């Protein structure tokens, strides 16, 4: 069974450039470590709402450990809107 991760959060406009750079570096490292290529999107009607998507993850627990490590290493929590957090939803195949 494979899983797909959808992670959304809010980034204030003043942090957007630094956050994009941090997420880009995170996704490159995550891809090198796990083989999973992520995508970064922003909400059409709200530029401050972002979503990372990682699909076809064969080993969810190992992927999550690496993701948590890289989120901390790249300082993403400090770039989020005050009072905001990364919200993760995981879906699996039938």
Helices and strands as residue ranges (DSSP letters): E 3-10, G 13-15, H 16-34, E 39-43, E 46-57, H 60-73, G 76-79, E 87-92
